[in-house]
Amino acid sequence: MSHVDPSRAQFDVFKGLARDEPCEMLNLVRLRAAAAYPEGHAQHGKGLSGAEAYALYGQQSAPVLARVGGHILWRGDFRTTLIGPEDEAWDHVFIARYPSAHAFMAMVKDPEYAGAVVHRQAAVADSRLIRNAPAEAGEVFG
């Protein structure tokens, strides 16, 4: 089973959490070899790779991310899973930070973002989007 968009139940849980606190979203993204655009979309049948489609998503969503006050807090290159499903590998691993969950909601409701997210949906084979609240860093686990 792949996960590209949230289910209604998942989105309802997200909306039910505090909206005024900073919101950090852990993103794990696995791309398709070939982008899969819906029929009728301008990119349908153009032979874009998943990586090319995801790059379009990044370019087109960046102004919206900036407009709502969001930014990429951390990004890394996936190497291996030490604990977890052995068959999971990720093409993109990053944490996006929003000043609040309100800001994240504003981004996903923005018409410009709605145009960009089609590229994400065409590009992504599987993903995880995990909401976190910032916590104090330190020298110990837990």
Helices and strands as residue ranges (DSSP letters): H 8-16, E 23-31, H 50-67, E 71-76, E 92-98, H 101-109, H 111-123, E 124-132
